[in-house]
Amino acid sequence: MATLMILYVASGVLLALLSVPLILGRIPPNHFYGFRVQATLKNRQLWYSANRYAGWRLLVVGLISIVAGVAFSQIPGISVDTYALACLAMVAVGLTVALIQSVRRLKSFTPPRQP
């Protein structure tokens, strides 16, 4: 279980580290890193706003991964399978919520399309 805990904590640290340049607006529009959708790639201002917002959510998911990795390992008698699934569920739910929030926020930034 120690190996899994290290992996979950390390992945949380990696997510948190990847979020910082997005939050700080250090990543210009590109096709490899960031909240890459057609609207953000076409509009620099939108790119930075959307990535700052998504970056904060990614930071929270990273922190959740770290906390879950450590906290679930402290549950007495938890099986390795239960531990792995619980940590995975926390990260998967966190990423899903972050994605939904980021897409909703992106829609609030962009004007409605004309019919």
N, C-alpha and C positions, 0 to 999 in steps of 0.2 A: 504494500500500500504506500510505502514511502516514495517509491518511484513514481507512482501515479500522482501523489501529492506534489512532488517536485514538478512534474509535467503541467499540472493544472495551475500551479502558482507561476511557473515560468511563462505559460501561455497568457496568463493574466497580465504579467509584467510586460510582455511583448505587445499586447493590445494597448496597454496604457502608454507605452513608449511610442507606438505608432500614432496614437491619437494626438500627442503633443504638437507636432508640426502642423497638423490640420487645425487645431485650436488656435495656434499662433499665426495662422495664415502664411506659413512658409512654403507651402506646396502650390506651385502654379498649376493651371489646368493641364492635365495630361491623361493618357489612356491607361495608366498602370496603377496609380495610387490616389485614393480619395473617393469621394462620392461622385462617381462617373456616370452621368446620364446625359442624354442629348442636350437638355436645357442647361446644365452646368458647364458643359464643354463649350457651348456657344456664347456664354455670357460670363465674363471674368468676375463681375461683382456678385453674381449669383453663385459662382463657383466658391468664392471665399465665404460667403454667408452660409451656404448649405454645408460646406465642409467644416466650418467652425461648429455649427449646430451638431452635425453628425459626429464630429470629433469628441465633443463632450459626452455624447452617448456611448461612444466606443470606450472612453476613459472609464465611465461607470461600469460597463460590462467587464472591463479588465479588472477593476477593483472587486467586483462581485466574484469573478473567477478566483482571485487570490483569497478572498475571505472564505468562500465556499470550500476551496481546496484545503485550507487549514481547519476550518470549523468542522466539516464533516469527518475529517480524520480523527477528531477528538471524541466522536461518539463511541462509547464503549460497545464492543461486540459487533460493530458494523462490518458487513462482509465487503470484500473487495469489489464484487459486482454491484452491490448497492451503493457503495461509495462512488464508483465510476459513473453509474447512471445518475446519481443525484447531482454530482458536479456537472456532468454533461447537460442535464436538464436545466440547471441554473444558467449555464452559458448559452444554451440554445434559446431559452426563453428570453434572456437578456438581449441577445442579438436580434431576435425577431421583433421585440418591442422597440429596440433602437431603430431598426429598419423602417418599421411602420411609422414611428414618430418622425423620422427624417423625411420620408416620402410625403407625409401630410404637411410637414413644414415647407417642403419644397413647393408643393402645390399652392401654399399661401403666398409664396414669393412670386410666382409666375402669374401673369394675367390669363384669364380664361381665353380659350381659343375661339376665334370667330367661326361661326358655321359656314 
